[in-house]
Each structure stands twice: as C-alpha cells, then as structure tokens.
Amino acid sequence: MKYKKVLIFLIVAALGLSFFTACENPIIKKWWVQEEPEPNYIGITKQLPPEYIDIITELPPDVITILKNINVIDIDYITFSGSQWQYNQPGPATTQLTPQEIARNNIVINDVADLCKNHLDYYVLIVGHANPVDPEDFADPMNPTLYALSLNRANEVKSVLYNNTGLSSTAFPESQILTKGQGAKKVLEGPENQVLNRRAEVIVYEIETETP
C-alpha cells in the first residue's frame, strides 16, 4: 500500500510538471490564460493611424466644424502581385498572389462592402502602398512611379467595391470613400513582409459629431 501511494504521488507530480511546462510553451494554445489581444499585421488595434488623421481635411466643411471623434470600425488590407495594381491579377512568378491570398482579398472586399451597405453613414479610407525595388526607391519612397502605383492600388480597391460587390454609389456616395497613395513610405522590414508592402489598407470608420 505504501509503494502504491508513492507511485500515485509520482504520477500526479509528473502530470503537474507536464501541465506547467505546457503553459510556458508558446506553441501550445493556453486557453486557461487570458492573454493580451494580438495586434494586427501593422500593429494597429482599432485606432486611426496618426499619419491618416489628415482625412478630416477632406471632409465637408460642415462636418469638420462639428467633428467630435473618429471611431475606427475595421482595419484590413488587400494585397497585389508584383508591380500590379489591378485587383487579383497575376504577376511575376516570384511575387504572384497565392490562391489563399486571392481568396482573402475577396473576403475582405465583401466584408467592407457589407459594412458600407448596412451603415450608410460610414466612411472608408483606402491607402495604397508600394514595395521599393531599386536603390532610388529607398532614397525617394514617394517618387512618381511608386506614388502612382500606390494610388492606383487604392483607386482600384474603390472601383472593385462599387463594380464587383453590388455597392451602390447612390446609397453610399463615392465621396465617402477616400483614396490616398503612400508610395513606399510605410515599408515593413523582412522578406516575409514583401507581399504586405504591396498592399492597400482599408480603414472603415464613422464620424461622431457634436450638436452645434
């Protein structure tokens, strides 16, 4: 009986050690631990990026005078192949979108369109980006070529929203979807982020106003 108790104790101790070892393993899903929410791909957590605050200068003057707050509803992104700006178009083999990336783009586009259809008072900011390739791109991230590519990507996403999703410009005026080109100003470091540097960020937000 004494040896049986010792054996049971050792088994329980071993199980406990395995459990706490698992707690320290970041690969294992720690469902019993309340963790901080992970930021998205560019570290934005439902806050309007500071560099985009200037969108209020493009709002109607009567809105600016009673602006109280900008509430971000959703932030996501669309990716592009190589030096392409057309939606889901193929590019060079090494920078071509994967089927998974194309499927993701379609989900994002439809989700944004649904938000716009169901909330006609929302606004959308689309910011295009480009991946620097040549040395001069790094020296001048807003050179005409990169700027045009990034702006074309933003405008393409806007066009797809109206032409491919059933979003009506009558119900949701085009003036509520703003587009900007950022060239290669917001480059994410590392080869794993190359596809993200060929992105158009889509920020859906609402304007909270004060009664004059």
N, CA, C and O of each residue as an XYZ file, in Angstrom:
848
protein
N       0.827     -1.199      0.000
C       0.000      0.000      0.000
C       0.861      1.248      0.000
O       0.545      2.222     -0.685
N       1.974      1.229      0.782
C       2.861      2.376      0.872
C       3.480      2.670     -0.488
O       3.571      3.830     -0.889
N       3.908      1.625     -1.201
C       4.526      1.836     -2.507
C       3.501      2.344     -3.515
O       3.837      3.125     -4.406
N       2.233      1.896     -3.374
C       1.191      2.350     -4.293
C       0.962      3.847     -4.136
O       0.777      4.551     -5.128
N       0.973      4.346     -2.883
C       0.783      5.781     -2.642
C       1.933      6.588     -3.247
O       1.731      7.653     -3.831
N       3.156      6.044     -3.089
C       4.316      6.746     -3.647
C       4.210      6.806     -5.167
O       4.525      7.824     -5.784
N       3.759      5.691     -5.768
C       3.623      5.631     -7.222
C       2.576      6.632     -7.703
O       2.779      7.324     -8.701
N       1.454      6.703     -6.987
C       0.396      7.654     -7.355
C       0.907      9.083     -7.244
O       0.615      9.917     -8.101
N       1.672      9.369     -6.187
C       2.232     10.704     -5.978
C       3.155     11.091     -7.140
O       3.098     12.212     -7.647
N       4.012     10.138     -7.555
C       4.945     10.414     -8.640
C       4.211     10.667     -9.954
O       4.601     11.533    -10.737
N       3.140      9.899    -10.187
C       2.371     10.084    -11.420
C       1.715     11.462    -11.444
O       1.760     12.162    -12.456
N       1.101     11.849    -10.314
C       0.440     13.164    -10.223
C       1.454     14.281    -10.400
O       1.186     15.270    -11.082
N       2.628     14.119     -9.780
C       3.672     15.142     -9.890
C       4.132     15.281    -11.337
O       4.346     16.393    -11.820
N       4.284     14.150    -12.029
C       4.728     14.186    -13.422
C       3.693     14.871    -14.310
O       4.044     15.647    -15.198
N       2.415     14.577    -14.064
C       1.354     15.225    -14.840
C       1.338     16.723    -14.593
O       1.163     17.511    -15.523
N       1.522     17.119    -13.330
C       1.546     18.543    -12.996
C       2.698     19.253    -13.669
O       2.535     20.362    -14.178
N       3.874     18.617    -13.678
C       5.038     19.211    -14.317
C       4.802     19.375    -15.815
O       5.175     20.392    -16.400
N       4.182     18.374    -16.431
C       3.894     18.452    -17.859
C       2.938     19.591    -18.167
O       3.088     20.283    -19.174
N       1.950     19.785    -17.291
C       0.958     20.846    -17.479
C       1.614     22.214    -17.440
O       1.388     23.041    -18.323
N       2.430     22.456    -16.410
C       3.058     23.766    -16.274
C       4.127     23.989    -17.336
O       4.393     25.127    -17.724
N       4.740     22.909    -17.805
C       5.672     23.051    -18.917
C       4.928     23.500    -20.161
O       5.418     24.330    -20.928
N       3.731     22.941    -20.356
C       2.909     23.339    -21.500
C       2.513     24.797    -21.402
O       2.408     25.481    -22.420
N       2.290     25.281    -20.187
C       1.909     26.685    -20.002
C       2.978     27.607    -20.540
O       2.680     28.684    -21.054
N       4.239     27.179    -20.420
C       5.347     28.036    -20.845
C       5.660     27.884    -22.325
O       6.453     28.649    -22.875
N       5.043     26.904    -22.973
C       5.313     26.665    -24.382
C       4.429     27.574    -25.223
O       3.210     27.406    -25.221
N       5.015     28.548    -25.953
C       4.189     29.490    -26.710
C       3.452     28.846    -27.865
O       2.517     29.435    -28.407
N       3.858     27.637    -28.254
C       3.197     26.977    -29.374
C       1.850     26.413    -28.950
O       0.939     26.294    -29.769
N       1.721     26.067    -27.688
C       0.507     25.445    -27.194
C      -0.530     26.521    -26.885
O      -0.207     27.522    -26.245
N      -1.754     26.330    -27.326
C      -2.822     27.282    -27.074
C      -3.171     27.275    -25.595
O      -3.635     26.269    -25.057
N      -2.944     28.408    -24.949
C      -3.162     28.484    -23.498
C      -4.574     29.006    -23.230
O      -4.763     30.181    -22.916
N      -5.538     28.136    -23.355
C      -6.915     28.565    -23.227
C      -7.266     29.009    -21.819
O      -8.248     29.727    -21.626
N      -6.487     28.598    -20.836
C      -6.795     28.953    -19.454
C      -6.125     30.259    -19.032
O      -6.313     30.711    -17.903
N      -5.352     30.862    -19.917
C      -4.667     32.107    -19.596
C      -5.253     33.232    -20.448
O      -5.326     33.125    -21.672
N      -5.668     34.306    -19.786
C      -6.193     35.447    -20.521
C      -5.025     36.279    -21.042
O      -4.301     36.907    -20.269
N      -4.853     36.274    -22.355
C      -3.718     36.952    -22.951
C      -4.136     38.285    -23.562
O      -5.311     38.510    -23.852
N      -3.158     39.160    -23.750
C      -3.418     40.424    -24.431
C      -3.764     40.139    -25.890
O      -3.168     39.251    -26.501
N      -4.719     40.879    -26.456
C      -5.040     40.659    -27.865
C      -3.850     40.984    -28.745
O      -3.129     41.953    -28.506
N      -3.654     40.165    -29.762
C      -2.530     40.383    -30.657
C      -2.841     41.536    -31.608
O      -3.946     41.605    -32.147
N      -1.882     42.446    -31.824
C      -2.107     43.498    -32.808
C      -2.136     42.895    -34.197
O      -1.616     41.801    -34.416
N      -2.747     43.612    -35.145
C      -2.800     43.067    -36.488
C      -1.477     43.270    -37.200
O      -0.470     43.597    -36.571
N      -1.476     43.080    -38.501
C      -0.209     42.988    -39.233
C       0.653     44.232    -39.153
O       1.866     44.137    -39.340
N       0.080     45.394    -38.882
C       0.895     46.603    -38.783
C       0.801     47.219    -37.397
O       1.124     48.392    -37.209
N       0.362     46.434    -36.435
C       0.369     46.914    -35.064
C      -0.728     47.905    -34.742
O      -0.627     48.642    -33.761
N      -1.766     47.935    -35.543
C      -2.871     48.858    -35.286
C      -4.002     48.096    -34.607
O      -4.425     47.046    -35.092
N      -4.485     48.613    -33.504
C      -5.584     47.965    -32.802
C      -6.736     48.949    -32.674
O      -6.887     49.629    -31.659
N      -7.536     49.009    -33.717
C      -8.743     49.816    -33.726
C      -8.484     51.283    -33.415
O      -9.317     51.941    -32.791
N      -7.369     51.787    -33.831
C      -7.074     53.204    -33.695
C      -6.679     53.755    -35.055
O      -5.982     53.101    -35.830
N      -7.136     54.965    -35.327
C      -6.771     55.569    -36.592
C      -5.293     55.901    -36.585
O      -4.835     56.624    -35.700
N      -4.526     55.390    -37.555
C      -3.097     55.694    -37.591
C      -2.868     57.201    -37.622
O      -3.540     57.907    -38.374
N      -1.937     57.705    -36.825
C      -1.717     59.157    -36.748
C      -1.478     59.811    -38.096
O      -1.912     60.938    -38.336
N      -0.773     59.087    -38.991
C      -0.469     59.700    -40.281
C      -1.697     59.853    -41.167
O      -1.626     60.498    -42.213
N      -2.838     59.262    -40.759
C      -4.047     59.370    -41.555
C      -5.048     60.359    -40.958
O      -6.159     60.507    -41.468
N      -4.663     61.020    -39.904
C      -5.567     61.972    -39.267
C      -5.978     63.067    -40.241
O      -7.046     63.663    -40.099
N      -5.131     63.331    -41.229
C      -5.437     64.416    -42.151
C      -6.647     64.127    -43.026
O      -7.008     64.960    -43.857
N      -7.288     62.968    -42.864
C      -8.507     62.721    -43.636
C      -9.583     63.733    -43.284
O     -10.467     63.998    -44.099
N      -9.527     64.303    -42.091
C     -10.589     65.245    -41.719
C     -10.522     66.500    -42.581
O     -11.510     67.225    -42.699
N      -9.370     66.760    -43.182
C      -9.272     67.935    -44.049
C     -10.002     67.708    -45.358
O     -10.242     68.656    -46.105
N     -10.361     66.460    -45.647
C     -11.060     66.165    -46.886
C     -12.551     65.974    -46.671
O     -13.290     65.683    -47.611
N     -12.988     66.138    -45.435
C     -14.410     66.031    -45.147
C     -15.095     67.357    -45.447
O     -14.447     68.403    -45.472
N     -16.395     67.315    -45.673
C     -17.126     68.567    -45.926
C     -16.946     69.552    -44.771
O     -16.895     69.138    -43.613
N     -16.849     70.845    -45.071
C     -16.630     71.855    -44.021
C     -17.646     71.806    -42.895
O     -17.301     72.041    -41.737
N     -18.899     71.501    -43.224
C     -19.905     71.473    -42.170
C     -19.687     70.302    -41.220
O     -20.088     70.361    -40.057
N     -19.049     69.232    -41.713
C     -18.746     68.087    -40.841
C     -17.561     68.420    -39.944
O     -17.570     68.089    -38.758
N     -16.533     69.078    -40.503
C     -15.348     69.416    -39.724
C     -15.701     70.292    -38.536
O     -15.136     70.128    -37.454
N     -16.622     71.214    -38.723
C     -16.948     72.155    -37.648
C     -17.632     71.490    -36.468
O     -17.607     72.017    -35.355
N     -18.243     70.335    -36.701
C     -18.929     69.662    -35.596
C     -18.305     68.300    -35.284
O     -18.901     67.474    -34.592
N     -17.079     68.081    -35.813
C     -16.400     66.804    -35.590
C     -16.055     66.616    -34.119
O     -15.442     67.491    -33.508
N     -16.437     65.508    -33.562
C     -16.117     65.185    -32.173
C     -15.093     64.070    -32.089
O     -14.159     64.139    -31.291
N     -15.263     63.042    -32.909
C     -14.357     61.902    -32.829
C     -14.467     61.073    -34.102
O     -15.477     61.115    -34.805
N     -13.418     60.327    -34.381
C     -13.433     59.367    -35.476
C     -13.299     57.980    -34.867
O     -12.278     57.656    -34.261
N     -14.324     57.172    -35.030
C     -14.322     55.829    -34.458
C     -13.999     54.810    -35.551
O     -14.743     54.666    -36.521
N     -12.892     54.114    -35.381
C     -12.500     53.110    -36.363
C     -13.336     51.849    -36.162
O     -13.404     51.300    -35.062
N     -13.961     51.407    -37.231
C     -14.801     50.211    -37.190
C     -14.004     48.971    -37.575
O     -14.132     47.914    -36.956
N     -13.182     49.120    -38.603
C     -12.429     47.957    -39.080
C     -11.189     48.425    -39.837
O     -11.218     49.453    -40.514
N     -10.107     47.669    -39.719
C      -8.881     47.923    -40.475
C      -8.446     46.602    -41.103
O      -8.291     45.596    -40.411
N      -8.253     46.616    -42.413
C      -7.796     45.398    -43.083
C      -6.983     45.798    -44.306
O      -6.654     46.973    -44.468
N      -6.659     44.853    -45.155
C      -5.821     45.171    -46.296
C      -6.078     44.213    -47.459
O      -6.533     43.083    -47.282
N      -5.766     44.716    -48.658
C      -5.807     43.944    -49.899
C      -4.381     43.875    -50.419
O      -3.672     44.881    -50.387
N      -3.945     42.722    -50.896
C      -2.591     42.596    -51.430
C      -2.620     42.448    -52.948
O      -3.632     42.062    -53.534
N      -1.471     42.768    -53.575
C      -1.350     42.768    -55.025
C      -0.114     41.980    -55.455
O       0.836     41.811    -54.690
N      -0.153     41.506    -56.694
C       1.007     40.811    -57.260
C       2.054     41.816    -57.725
O       1.723     42.860    -58.286
N       3.321     41.488    -57.485
C       4.441     42.238    -58.037
C       4.217     43.724    -58.157
O       3.906     44.394    -57.173
N       4.376     44.248    -59.370
C       4.178     45.670    -59.625
C       2.786     45.952    -60.178
O       2.561     46.990    -60.801
N       1.857     45.033    -59.954
C       0.498     45.180    -60.465
C      -0.334     46.099    -59.572
O      -0.093     46.199    -58.369
N      -1.298     46.755    -60.169
C      -2.275     47.497    -59.383
C      -3.685     46.966    -59.614
O      -4.617     47.354    -58.910
N      -3.850     46.063    -60.613
C      -5.167     45.504    -60.868
C      -5.501     44.451    -59.815
O      -4.638     43.693    -59.372
N      -6.745     44.424    -59.437
C      -7.222     43.531    -58.381
C      -7.078     42.067    -58.785
O      -7.576     41.643    -59.827
N      -6.384     41.301    -57.933
C      -6.214     39.844    -58.088
C      -5.627     39.445    -59.447
O      -5.895     38.350    -59.941
N      -4.833     40.327    -60.044
C      -4.208     39.999    -61.318
C      -2.893     39.262    -61.086
O      -2.194     39.540    -60.111
N      -2.545     38.317    -61.978
C      -1.265     37.610    -61.829
C      -0.094     38.530    -62.115
O      -0.232     39.541    -62.803
N       1.042     38.170    -61.585
C       2.257     38.934    -61.801
C       3.419     37.987    -62.005
O       3.204     36.813    -62.308
N       4.656     38.466    -61.847
C       5.820     37.583    -61.958
C       5.697     36.401    -61.006
O       5.132     36.523    -59.919
N       6.224     35.270    -61.420
C       6.055     34.040    -60.648
C       6.496     34.185    -59.200
O       5.876     33.613    -58.304
N       7.559     34.942    -58.961
C       8.094     35.059    -57.598
C       7.263     35.968    -56.709
O       7.380     35.910    -55.485
N       6.423     36.809    -57.308
C       5.629     37.750    -56.496
C       4.143     37.626    -56.791
O       3.367     38.543    -56.521
N       3.760     36.505    -57.337
C       2.358     36.296    -57.686
C       1.550     35.939    -56.452
O       2.034     35.233    -55.568
N       0.322     36.427    -56.394
C      -0.548     36.102    -55.274
C      -0.878     34.612    -55.262
O      -1.083     34.001    -56.311
N      -0.928     34.046    -54.081
C      -1.319     32.650    -53.938
C      -2.839     32.548    -53.971
O      -3.525     33.551    -53.772
N      -3.374     31.364    -54.218
C      -4.835     31.202    -54.170
C      -5.416     31.625    -52.817
O      -6.521     32.162    -52.745
N      -4.660     31.376    -51.757
C      -5.132     31.770    -50.428
C      -5.209     33.287    -50.285
O      -6.148     33.813    -49.688
N      -4.219     33.985    -50.835
C      -4.208     35.446    -50.763
C      -5.332     36.048    -51.606
O      -5.940     37.045    -51.218
N      -5.602     35.441    -52.755
C      -6.705     35.901    -53.596
C      -8.040     35.694    -52.876
O      -8.903     36.571    -52.883
N      -8.193     34.538    -52.265
C      -9.427     34.257    -51.528
C      -9.594     35.234    -50.370
O     -10.702     35.690    -50.084
N      -8.486     35.550    -49.708
C      -8.551     36.505    -48.601
C      -8.974     37.885    -49.100
O      -9.798     38.552    -48.474
N      -8.408     38.309    -50.226
C      -8.798     39.597    -50.804
C     -10.302     39.670    -51.034
O     -10.942     40.674    -50.723
N     -10.857     38.588    -51.584
C     -12.289     38.564    -51.878
C     -13.125     38.667    -50.603
O     -14.163     39.328    -50.577
N     -12.658     38.009    -49.559
C     -13.378     38.073    -48.280
C     -13.355     39.494    -47.738
O     -14.380     40.008    -47.289
N     -12.185     40.130    -47.778
C     -12.060     41.493    -47.253
C     -12.941     42.461    -48.034
O     -13.654     43.273    -47.445
N     -12.889     42.373    -49.364
C     -13.704     43.264    -50.204
C     -15.180     43.125    -49.872
O     -15.885     44.123    -49.722
N     -15.644     41.892    -49.757
C     -17.067     41.672    -49.490
C     -17.454     42.100    -48.081
O     -18.560     42.595    -47.864
N     -16.549     41.914    -47.124
C     -16.832     42.350    -45.749
C     -16.953     43.873    -45.681
O     -17.851     44.403    -45.027
N     -16.040     44.570    -46.363
C     -16.091     46.040    -46.371
C     -17.367     46.511    -47.064
O     -18.035     47.428    -46.586
N     -17.701     45.884    -48.186
C     -18.920     46.259    -48.904
C     -20.154     46.056    -48.028
O     -21.064     46.886    -48.036
N     -20.187     44.968    -47.281
C     -21.329     44.709    -46.401
C     -21.436     45.777    -45.306
O     -22.533     46.221    -44.966
N     -20.285     46.182    -44.760
C     -20.311     47.246    -43.756
C     -20.897     48.523    -44.344
O     -21.710     49.194    -43.708
N     -20.479     48.854    -45.564
C     -20.972     50.068    -46.210
C     -22.467     49.979    -46.520
O     -23.203     50.950    -46.346
N     -22.904     48.819    -46.976
C     -24.325     48.636    -47.307
C     -25.206     48.740    -46.072
O     -26.320     49.258    -46.144
N     -24.716     48.253    -44.949
C     -25.520     48.220    -43.730
C     -25.366     49.472    -42.865
O     -26.131     49.682    -41.924
N     -24.378     50.296    -43.187
C     -24.144     51.520    -42.413
C     -23.816     52.641    -43.393
O     -22.649     52.923    -43.666
N     -24.844     53.265    -43.906
C     -24.667     54.246    -44.968
C     -23.997     55.525    -44.496
O     -23.658     56.386    -45.308
N     -23.803     55.657    -43.188
C     -23.145     56.856    -42.665
C     -21.650     56.620    -42.416
O     -20.954     57.519    -41.944
N     -21.160     55.431    -42.726
C     -19.739     55.152    -42.532
C     -18.912     55.845    -43.618
O     -19.430     56.273    -44.649
N     -17.615     55.937    -43.347
C     -16.642     56.413    -44.330
C     -15.582     55.330    -44.496
O     -15.399     54.483    -43.622
N     -14.889     55.371    -45.631
C     -13.820     54.409    -45.892
C     -12.599     55.179    -46.384
O     -12.699     56.031    -47.266
N     -11.459     54.867    -45.804
C     -10.180     55.410    -46.263
C      -9.359     54.249    -46.815
O      -9.122     53.266    -46.112
N      -8.928     54.357    -48.063
C      -8.111     53.321    -48.692
C      -6.745     53.917    -48.991
O      -6.636     54.906    -49.715
N      -5.709     53.313    -48.434
C      -4.350     53.840    -48.580
C      -3.489     52.796    -49.288
O      -3.245     51.714    -48.754
N      -3.033     53.130    -50.492
C      -2.211     52.213    -51.264
C      -0.743     52.333    -50.904
O      -0.269     53.405    -50.525
N      -0.025     51.216    -51.026
C       1.411     51.166    -50.724
C       2.144     50.433    -51.842
O       1.542     49.680    -52.608
N       3.452     50.664    -51.922
C       4.278     50.016    -52.939
C       5.553     49.489    -52.298
O       6.010     49.989    -51.270
N       6.108     48.477    -52.929
C       7.320     47.849    -52.423
C       8.543     48.444    -53.123
O       8.611     48.393    -54.351
N       9.510     49.007    -52.394
C      10.697     49.554    -53.051
C      11.535     48.431    -53.656
O      11.700     47.373    -53.048
N      12.059     48.667    -54.852
C      12.834     47.650    -55.552
C      14.242     48.149    -55.856
O      15.229     47.485    -55.539
N      14.322     49.304    -56.461
C      15.608     49.863    -56.862
C      16.167     50.780    -55.774
O      15.418     51.271    -54.929
N      17.489     51.012    -55.792
C      18.096     51.905    -54.783
C      17.438     53.276    -54.725
O      17.307     53.859    -53.648
N      17.018     53.799    -55.895
C      16.389     55.115    -55.891
C      15.030     55.102    -55.198
O      14.548     56.135    -54.734
N      14.414     53.909    -55.135
C      13.139     53.807    -54.430
C      13.328     54.038    -52.930
O      12.496     54.667    -52.276
N      14.424     53.522    -52.406
C      14.707     53.717    -50.986
C      15.100     55.164    -50.709
O      14.796     55.709    -49.648
N      15.776     55.776    -51.671
C      16.187     57.169    -51.497
C      15.006     58.109    -51.601
O      14.976     59.147    -50.940
N      14.022     57.753    -52.436
C      12.847     58.605    -52.624
C      11.601     57.725    -52.644
O      11.110     57.373    -53.717
N      11.083     57.367    -51.466
C       9.941     56.446    -51.395
C       8.644     57.008    -51.978
O       7.671     56.277    -52.163
N       8.636     58.309    -52.264
C       7.437     58.901    -52.872
C       7.733     59.350    -54.303
O       7.112     60.291    -54.798
N       8.676     58.685    -54.968
C       8.962     59.061    -56.347
C       7.722     58.808    -57.205
O       6.853     58.028    -56.815
N       7.632     59.456    -58.364
C       6.403     59.391    -59.166
C       5.922     57.972    -59.473
O       4.721     57.705    -59.475
N       6.872     57.061    -59.733
C       6.475     55.695    -60.079
C       5.813     54.995    -58.903
O       4.744     54.402    -59.050
N       6.446     55.064    -57.733
C       5.890     54.410    -56.548
C       4.593     55.068    -56.108
O       3.647     54.389    -55.710
N       4.554     56.391    -56.183
C       3.335     57.094    -55.780
C       2.171     56.713    -56.687
O       1.072     56.432    -56.208
N       2.414     56.702    -57.999
C       1.344     56.358    -58.938
C       0.860     54.929    -58.718
O      -0.341     54.663    -58.759
N       1.795     54.010    -58.486
C       1.418     52.617    -58.251
C       0.570     52.488    -56.991
O      -0.448     51.795    -56.992
N       0.983     53.149    -55.925
C       0.243     53.048    -54.665
C      -1.142     53.681    -54.787
O      -2.116     53.140    -54.264
N      -1.236     54.813    -55.466
C      -2.541     55.463    -55.635
C      -3.439     54.635    -56.543
O      -4.640     54.528    -56.297
N      -2.866     54.047    -57.591
C      -3.660     53.180    -58.465
C      -4.231     51.999    -57.699
O      -5.360     51.581    -57.955
N      -3.469     51.461    -56.770
C      -3.962     50.334    -55.972
C      -5.137     50.762    -55.098
O      -6.127     50.042    -54.970
N      -5.014     51.930    -54.507
C      -6.112     52.427    -53.672
C      -7.360     52.679    -54.516
O      -8.463     52.298    -54.124
N      -7.189     53.312    -55.659
C      -8.336     53.594    -56.531
C      -8.948     52.308    -57.081
O     -10.158     52.234    -57.295
N      -8.106     51.294    -57.309
C      -8.606     50.017    -57.804
C      -9.510     49.350    -56.769
O     -10.550     48.794    -57.123
N      -9.127     49.401    -55.513
C      -9.958     48.808    -54.463
C     -11.302     49.529    -54.395
O     -12.345     48.895    -54.235
N     -11.273     50.838    -54.517
C     -12.528     51.604    -54.523
C     -13.397     51.193    -55.705
O     -14.606     51.010    -55.561
N     -12.781     51.050    -56.866
C     -13.521     50.650    -58.055
C     -14.143     49.264    -57.887
O     -15.294     49.046    -58.264
N     -13.382     48.338    -57.326
C     -13.889     46.980    -57.119
C     -15.068     46.993    -56.141
O     -16.035     46.254    -56.325
N     -14.989     47.819    -55.118
C     -16.087     47.900    -54.151
C     -17.402     48.271    -54.841
O     -18.454     47.717    -54.522
N     -17.334     49.206    -55.783
C     -18.560     49.641    -56.459
C     -18.959     48.743    -57.627
O     -20.147     48.597    -57.915
N     -18.001     48.152    -58.287
C     -18.312     47.405    -59.514
C     -18.466     45.898    -59.320
O     -19.070     45.227    -60.156
N     -17.922     45.358    -58.217
C     -17.913     43.895    -58.063
C     -18.730     43.392    -56.876
O     -18.892     42.183    -56.717
N     -19.239     44.273    -56.057
C     -19.895     43.806    -54.828
C     -21.360     44.217    -54.712
O     -22.042     43.831    -53.763
N     -21.842     44.995    -55.670
C     -23.221     45.459    -55.579
C     -23.394     46.689    -54.719
O     -24.523     47.105    -54.455
N     -22.281     47.288    -54.269
C     -22.377     48.520    -53.500
C     -22.795     49.657    -54.431
O     -22.179     49.869    -55.475
N     -23.830     50.376    -54.053
C     -24.379     51.431    -54.897
C     -23.801     52.790    -54.534
O     -23.771     53.169    -53.363
N     -23.342     53.519    -55.543
C     -22.823     54.865    -55.290
C     -23.946     55.842    -55.000
O     -23.704     56.951    -54.522
N     -25.171     55.435    -55.288
C     -26.320     56.275    -54.944
C     -26.604     56.198    -53.448
O     -26.839     57.214    -52.794
N     -26.579     54.984    -52.922
C     -26.821     54.795    -51.493
C     -25.600     55.165    -50.660
O     -25.727     55.742    -49.581
N     -24.419     54.828    -51.168
C     -23.166     55.103    -50.464
C     -22.299     55.927    -51.406
O     -21.525     55.362    -52.178
N     -22.415     57.266    -51.357
C     -21.730     58.134    -52.321
C     -20.220     57.905    -52.364
O     -19.589     57.592    -51.354
N     -19.670     58.069    -53.544
C     -18.231     57.876    -53.721
C     -17.413     58.855    -52.892
O     -16.247     58.593    -52.598
N     -18.006     59.968    -52.517
C     -17.298     60.945    -51.686
C     -17.024     60.415    -50.284
O     -16.230     60.994    -49.543
N     -17.681     59.313    -49.918
C     -17.461     58.724    -48.599
C     -16.327     57.693    -48.613
O     -15.967     57.147    -47.571
N     -15.776     57.436    -49.782
C     -14.616     56.554    -49.875
C     -13.436     57.379    -50.384
O     -13.411     57.788    -51.545
N     -12.468     57.618    -49.514
C     -11.304     58.427    -49.843
C     -10.132     57.521    -50.198
O      -9.976     56.451    -49.610
N      -9.320     57.935    -51.142
C      -8.150     57.145    -51.529
C      -6.890     57.994    -51.425
O      -6.903     59.194    -51.700
N      -5.806     57.346    -51.024
C      -4.515     58.004    -50.912
C      -3.418     57.050    -51.374
O      -3.566     55.831    -51.286
N      -2.325     57.611    -51.862
C      -1.148     56.822    -52.199
C      -0.009     57.193    -51.274
O       0.275     58.374    -51.071
N       0.641     56.194    -50.716
C       1.744     56.437    -49.786
C       3.092     55.991    -50.343
O       4.092     55.993    -49.624
N       3.126     55.610    -51.616
C       4.388     55.161    -52.181
C       4.996     54.045    -51.348
O       4.315     53.078    -51.008
N       6.282     54.176    -51.017
C       6.971     53.189    -50.178
C       7.333     53.783    -48.821
O       8.346     53.412    -48.227
N       6.516     54.693    -48.337
C       6.805     55.352    -47.066
C       6.593     54.427    -45.869
O       7.219     54.604    -44.824
N       5.710     53.444    -46.023
C       5.377     52.560    -44.902
C       5.838     51.141    -45.188
O       5.027     50.215    -45.217
N       7.130     50.967    -45.398
C       7.685     49.651    -45.720
C       7.826     48.823    -44.449
O       8.307     49.307    -43.425
N       7.400     47.569    -44.534
C       7.577     46.622    -43.434
C       8.834     45.815    -43.712
O       8.995     45.262    -44.799
N       9.717     45.750    -42.737
C      11.011     45.089    -42.929
C      10.866     43.567    -42.975
O       9.935     43.000    -42.404
N      11.804     42.921    -43.667
C      11.861     41.461    -43.688
C      11.259     40.882    -44.951
O      10.239     41.372    -45.438
N      11.887     39.834    -45.490
C      11.381     39.218    -46.726
C       9.982     38.647    -46.572
O       9.239     38.560    -47.549
N       9.612     38.257    -45.353
C       8.284     37.687    -45.149
C       7.182     38.729    -45.313
O       6.009     38.381    -45.448
N       7.563     40.016    -45.300
C       6.572     41.087    -45.402
C       6.506     41.705    -46.792
O       5.831     42.717    -46.982
N       7.191     41.119    -47.763
C       7.209     41.702    -49.098
C       5.806     41.833    -49.677
O       5.478     42.845    -50.297
N       4.982     40.813    -49.475
C       3.625     40.878    -50.024
C       2.816     41.965    -49.333
O       1.958     42.586    -49.959
N       3.078     42.205    -48.044
C       2.335     43.245    -47.328
C       2.742     44.643    -47.769
O       1.981     45.595    -47.604
N       3.932     44.767    -48.324
C       4.345     46.060    -48.855
C       3.645     46.368    -50.175
O       3.700     47.496    -50.665
N       2.996     45.373    -50.741
C       2.200     45.577    -51.953
C       0.727     45.532    -51.566
O      -0.036     44.707    -52.070
N       0.347     46.409    -50.683
C      -0.993     46.340    -50.102
C      -1.742     47.660    -50.278
O      -1.165     48.702    -50.589
N      -3.036     47.565    -50.068
C      -3.873     48.748    -49.906
C      -4.613     48.550    -48.590
O      -5.401     47.615    -48.443
N      -4.357     49.425    -47.649
C      -5.053     49.344    -46.366
C      -6.468     49.895    -46.524
O      -6.684     50.897    -47.206
N      -7.412     49.238    -45.895
C      -8.807     49.664    -45.953
C      -9.270     49.933    -44.526
O      -9.342     49.024    -43.699
N      -9.579     51.189    -44.254
C      -9.984     51.589    -42.915
C     -11.426     52.090    -42.975
O     -11.722     53.085    -43.636
N     -12.306     51.395    -42.283
C     -13.710     51.792    -42.215
C     -13.919     52.523    -40.898
O     -13.529     52.033    -39.838
N     -14.533     53.688    -40.970
C     -14.698     54.466    -39.741
C     -16.001     55.246    -39.779
O     -16.601     55.431    -40.838
N     -16.422     55.691    -38.626
C     -17.587     56.554    -38.541
C     -17.193     57.871    -37.884
O     -16.235     57.935    -37.114
N     -17.922     58.882    -38.190
C     -17.653     60.217    -37.666
C     -18.658     60.524    -36.576
O     -19.866     60.519    -36.809
N     -18.157     60.786    -35.402
C     -19.007     61.172    -34.277
C     -19.008     62.704    -34.199
O     -17.957     63.340    -34.114
N     -20.183     63.260    -34.231
C     -20.289     64.714    -34.254
C     -20.973     65.251    -33.007
O     -21.640     64.521    -32.274
N     -20.791     66.529    -32.791
C     -21.424     67.220    -31.686
C     -22.569     68.074    -32.223
O     -22.510     68.580    -33.344
N     -23.583     68.222    -31.428
C     -24.690     69.103    -31.827
C     -24.244     70.557    -31.687
O     -23.865     70.987    -30.598
N     -24.285     71.304    -32.768
C     -23.824     72.714    -32.698
C     -24.614     73.510    -31.665
O     -24.360     74.700    -31.477
